[in-house]
């Protein structure tokens, strides 16, 4: 009964202007609020999905980074939204097409690890023009060298490294420079000491240190020489000799065997080599500090 009376009251008064205006205003406000809320939510979701990041890690070399910043795909504003250097927000203006990221503002020391994160909008990609500026460079200075003949160990001391790069040890034998050892550089500017085992051959041994950085141009130390007084290694059947299947050395040695066309067939270290499977012909053999030949019958 009460519900029916209330229903009749509402129906009778609905067409009255004040009531109608109030209801229409409230309805408009409610719809407007809902629409605004949905737009805010959609913008937030799309923004979260649109944000991407580019991560660059390396070693500070005292050089700034140069970044191309294209327009956003929407046509409004630029691609980059934020840049951080080792977790600190960059102070450089990102609202321009080219950015010079001034790394000197972050109290970095040469050789220090650095991480740059570039946050950007979806559909566009910034480009770092000199990304190699954060890669280690070969800057070492060779301070001293030493060779321990009892352990066949080559020791050397460096200074002035900026970033860790491998040192490769090369030995001159068989009329060419041959890699014989490798050690990873420590990458610090102070004094660094390294030890590498080196196989000596008879006579004069020439060694040099090689380092290769992102420029792909190797740096070499001066040659370092020692004399090994052990007797020379010999082999049977001897230079220009003939064998039916076996090469024998007077003591253990490194060796290589090439065919007449310069293809390397075998390489290793030992006191003998089985060549019984080789076809008849002339072969060239490198061993100890010599380059000779033999015939396979």
C-alpha positions, 0 to 999 in steps of 0.5 A: 500500500505504501509502495503504491502511494509513493509510486503514484506520487512520483508519477504525478510529480515527474512532469513538474518542471523543478523535479524534472530539471533536478533529475536530468541534472543529476543524470547528466552529472553521473554520466559525465563523471563515469565517462571522465573516470573511464577516460582517465583509466584508459589513458593510464592503462595505455600510458603504462603499455606505451612506455618502453626503455632502452638500457645502455651499460658500459665504462665511463671514458670521459665522453658525453653521449649523443642521442637522436630523439625522433617525434612520437608516432602520435605527432605530438611531442618527442619520443623520449620521456625520461633519461636516468644515469646510474639511477639519477634523473638526467637534467638535460632537456628531452624536448628536442630532436638531438640531445647531448647527455652531459655525463660530467654532471654525475661526478663519474671517474674514468673507468667507472661502471655506468648505466643509462636508461632511456624511457620512451613512447611506443612506436618510436625508438631513440638512437645513441649515435656514439654508443662505443663511447661507453665501451672499454678502450685499450689504454694500458702502459706496459711497466715491466716484464719478467720470464720465469724459466723454471715454470715457463711463466711470463709476468707483466705489469701494466698501468692506465687501464680504463675498462677490462679487455683481454690481453693476448700473448703472441710468440713469433715462430714458424715465420709468423706471430702465433697466439700462445696465451690469454688473460683478462685485463683487470681494467683499473688505472692503478698497477696490475700484475698478470701471469701467463704460462708460455711454451718456449721453443729452443733458441731466441723466443720473441713475445709481444702483448696484443690488445683489441678494443671496439675500434678493431685496431690492435695495440701491440707492446714492444717485442720482448726476447729471451734465449732458451739454451735447450737443444733444438728439436729434431724429427724423423725422417728429417727435412725432405725425408720420406715416411710411410706413416709416422713422424717422431720428434726428439722431445715433445713440441708444438707442431702443425702440418700443412698440405701442398695447398696450404691447408692445415691438416693437423696441429697439437703437441707431442712426441709423434704424429700418425700420418698413415692416412695421408695421401702420397705427396709433399707436406710441410711441418712446423715444430719447435722454431722450424719450418720444414717438409717431408714426403709421404710415400 
